[in-house]
Amino acid sequence: MSSAPSSDTCYRHPSKESFALCQRCGNTICGECQVPAAVGAHCPDCAGVRQARPARLVRPRRASGSPRATYALLGILGVVFGAQWLTGGGVTEWLLYWPPLTAIEPWRMVTTVFVHSTASPFHILFNGFSLYVLGTLVERLVGHGRFVALFLLAGFGGSVAVLWLAPAVAVVGASGAIFGLFGALFVIQRSFGGANVQLLIVLALNLVMGFVVPGISWQAHIGGLLTGAAVAGIMVATRRAEQRALQVGLVTALGAGLVALTALRFLF
């Protein structure tokens, strides 16, 4: 009797770790099992392809189950937004990021992703919907813990970009972290040969909006995008089970690099 594979291993080859999913059934598939499709890839079962001597057949299962980390983050956004209203902006003032306060209140570089403008509900609605669409997909690709680390590091990276490129501007919102999910999804799909033309079009349109629509921090978008892509690149390059310690070390080093960039800013 063979046991079911872990959430990030191929359902046909349990010894092979992968972040790629079949676009039809959602099973995790390694490079050997991926059958190119119009969007992403399909598993051999969905594509009707017979494989010669598979390593081992196991009962299919979904990659990571319910995207509970995405739902938890959405819940936090909702609770914080309600608190912003109830406190008349007090919570906003406590959690938003304003670069001059970095040295004495550095937590703002991360907490800013959880607060949104109360001037219009469209800010949190748009970011919430984007987090739901991208988060449920990316979380199933990388797993719950990796997803949370990716989201928070991308948000931090967005704040670092604001510190360097717009040091006098106060920012709120999760868009930097969401752009990190865009970057991560692009890297993961590209690494497994997925077709991501549509993703590039959506990403480009959102980036352009940051430059032409007043009040949008394109700096946070760029910083989050680059950080998310870097984190995903590490995850893809160290996806084998025996490389998990290396993966944690490299992601930690990336976070330390962002801290160093923050400290370095005060030397200039």
N, C-alpha and C positions, 0 to 999 in steps of 0.2 A: 504494500500500500504506500503510495507516495503522498506527501503532504502538499497542500496548496502553496504556491509561491508567495513571497512577500509582495507588497503593493508596488514595488519598483523593480520587479524582475519579470522577464518574459514568461508568458503563460505556457509557452511550449518548451522553453529552455530556462528553467528556474535558476540556473547558475549564472545567467547573464542579466546584469542590471541594466535597466533602460528607463528613459523618461518619455518615450514615444508611445502614443496611444493609437489604436485602430479608430478611425473616424466614424465607424459604424457601431461597433459593439463596446468600445471603450477599454478593451483588454490591452495590457502592456505588451509591446512587441519589440524584440531586439532587431538589429540591422539585418540579420539573416531572414527574419520572418516578415519584414516590411515589403508590401507590394505597393508600388507607387500608384496614387490615385489623383484625380483632378485637384483635390484639396487634401494635403497630408498623405497618409498611407493607410492601407487596410491590412488586416491580418489574413493569413492564408485561408482560413475558414470562410470569412466574409467575401474574399475575392474568388473563392472556388478554385484555389491553387493547391495542388498536392505537393508536399515536400518529401524529398527522399530521406528516409531514416532520421526523423526528428530525434533530438537528444532524449526527450521524455515528454509524454503527453500527460497533462494534468487537467483537472476540471477548470474551465475558464472562470475568472472572477474579475470584478471591476478593479481598476487600478488603485484607487485610494479611498473608495467609499464616499460618504458624504463630505463635501467641502466645508467641514465645520469651522475651520479657521477663517474662511471668508465670511461665513455667517456671523461668527463672533466679532470680526472687525466691523461688519455692517451694523451690528448691534451697538458696539461702542460708539460709532459715529452718530447713531441716532440718539443715544443717551446723552452724549456730550452736547449735541446740538440743542436738545431740550434744556440742558443745564445752562447753555448760553442764553437762551431766552429767559429762563427763570431768574437768572442773576443779573439781568440787564446788561450783559456784556462783561461781567466780572470774570467768568471762566475764560472768555475770549482773551482778555488782557493777560491772564495768567499763563495761557498755553501757546499763544501765537509766537511766531519767531520774528524778532527785530534784531538784526546783527549787532548793534551797539551793546546789547545785553548778553552777548555770547559768553564773555569771560565770567560773569557772575551768575548767570542762569542758563547753563549750556543745555539743559534738558529740553528747552524750547525747540532746538533743532530737530527733535523727533516728535514732540507732542503737537507741533503745529499741524501735522497731518490729520489730527483728529478734530480740529476746529474748522468751521466754515463761516463764510459771511452770512450774517443774519439779515442783511439788506434785501436779499432775494432768496427764496427757497430753491431756485434753479441750481444754485451752486452745489449744494449738498445732494440734490436729486441727480444731477448729471454725474457727479463723482461717485455717488452710491451705485448708480446703474452701471457705470464703467467698471467699478470694483466687482460688482456681481458677475458681469459678463466675462471679464478677464480673469478674475480671481478663481471662479469655479473651474475654469479650464487649466490655468497654471498650477493651481493647488493639486489637481489630479495628476499632473505631469511630474511634479517634484515632491509631493508629500506635504503633510501639514507643517511640520517643524521648519523645513526648508522654505516653505512659502512665507511663513511669518518673518523669518530672518531676511528673506529677499525683500519683502514689503517695507520693513523698518529700515533696512540699509539703503534702499532706494530713496525713501523719504529723507533720510539723513544726508544722502548724497545731493539731493535737491537743495537742501539748506546750505550745504557747503558751497554750492554754485552761487546761491544768492549772496552769501557772505563775500565771495570774491568779485562777483559781477554787479551786484546791486546792494552795496553795504549800507545804504540809507533807507531801504524799503522794507516795510513790515509785510509779512506774508502769512496767509492761512490756507488750509486746504490739503487734500490728499492727492492732488494731481501729480506732484512729483513722484510719489510712490506708484501711482497708476501708470505713469510713463515708464517706470522701472519694470512693470509687468509687461508692457509692450516690448521693451528691449529684451526681456528674458524669453518671451514667447518667440520672438524673431530668431534669437540665437539657437533655441532648442529645436525649432522647426527646421532651420537651415542646416543644423548639424546632422540631421537625419534625412536630409534631402527632400523635405517637405516643400510644397509650392506655397509661397507666402506673398504673392503679388498683392492680394487683397489686403493683407495686413500692412504692407508697405504703404498702400494708398491711404488707408485710414490713419496710419501714423503720420504720414506727411501732412494730411489735412489738419490734424490736431496740432501739429507743430506750427503750421502756418498761422492758425488761429491765435497762437500765443504771441505772434509778432504783429498782427494787424488789429486785434481786439484789445481795447484799452483795459487796464486793470488785471491782466493775466501775466503771471510771472513766467516768462519763457525761460528764464535762468533756472528755475526749479525743474522745469520740464526737461531741459537738456541734462542737468545734473542727475536727475532720477533715471532718465533713459540710459545714460552711460553706465551708471552704477548697476542698474538691473541687468544690463547686458553683460557686465563684468562678472557679476555673481553667477549668472546662468552659465557663462563660459567655464567658470571653475567647476560647477556642478556637472556639466557635460564631460569635461576632461577627466573628472575623478569619480565617475559613476559606478565603478566596480566596487564590490563589497569590501575588498581588502584595502581600498583607497579612502575609506570614510574618515579615518583620522587625518589624512592629508587634506581632505576636503574641508573639514572643520578648521584646520590650521590655516588654510589659504583664505577662507571666508573671514576668519578672525583677523588675519593680516590685512585684508582689504578694509575692514572696519577700522583697524588701527591706522591705516593709511589716511582714511578720511579724518580721523582725529588729528593726525599730524598736519594735514592740510589746513585744518581749522586753526591749530596753534601757530602754524607758519604765517598765517594771514596777519597776525598781530606784530610780526617782525618787520612788516613793510608799511 
